[in-house]
Amino acid sequence: GDEGLKLWEAVKGFCSVFSRVKRRRLIRKHFLAFDTLNTGKITRFQFVDTIKEVAAEFFLDFDYKIREVIGPVILSLEL
């Protein structure tokens, strides 16, 4: 119920941070660099590294609500 709604809203907010074309392209570029075998999959650590690099390059800051809900799931986003 309530936790599912919080997670849904946090994921929507997280995705909206990366909704601009340049940000999406950079994320895709990093993901493809990690996926050398073209499996379409990356590890959780590679995902977190990509998010940190893109966030640092574009000076992104995540809303407290997003960090509170998604942060523990994606290790810790030390941004």
N, C-alpha and C positions, 0 to 999 in steps of 0.2 A: 503494500500500500504506500505508505508515506515515504519509506526509504527508496522505493522504486521510482517515485516521482522526483525525489531529490536527485537521484542518480541521473535520471533522464534530463532534468534541467541543467545539471552540471555538465553532462556530455554535450548538450546543445551549446552551452556557453563556451566550452573548451573548443569545439569545432568552429564556432563563429570567430574565435580569435585568429584562426588560420584560413579564413574565408577569402582573403584577397589573393589575386592571381599570383603575385610574386612569391608570397608565402607558400602557397600550395606547390608551386614549381620547385621551390627550394626543398620543401619536405620530400617531394617525390624524388628529387635528385639524390638526397641523402639516403632514402630508403633503397633506391636502386643501387647505390654504391655499396650498401651492406649486403644486398641480395645478389651475390656474384654468380650463383647457380640458377638464377631466374626461377626460384621456387614460389615467389609471391609471398614469402614469409620472412620475418626478421624476429630477433629475440627481444625480450622485454628491455634488456639493457641497451640494445641498439635503438629501440624506440625512444627510450628516455634520453639517450645521447643526442638523437636527432632533434627532439623537442627542445632540449637545452640550447643547442647550437642555433636553431632558428629563432628561438625566443631572444637569445643574446644579440643576434645580428639585427633584428628588427625592434629591439628594446621593448619586447612584449611583457606585460604584467598580467598575471591571472587574478581574477576576482577571488576574494577570500572564500566565498561559497564553493567555487570550483576546486580550490586547493583542499578545502575541508573534506569534500566528498571524494574527489578523484585522487588526490595526493597519496593517500595510503595505498590505493590500488596500484598506482604507477610508481611504486617506491616513494622517493621524496623528490619533489621538484624544487631544487634549491636555486631559485631564480632571483 
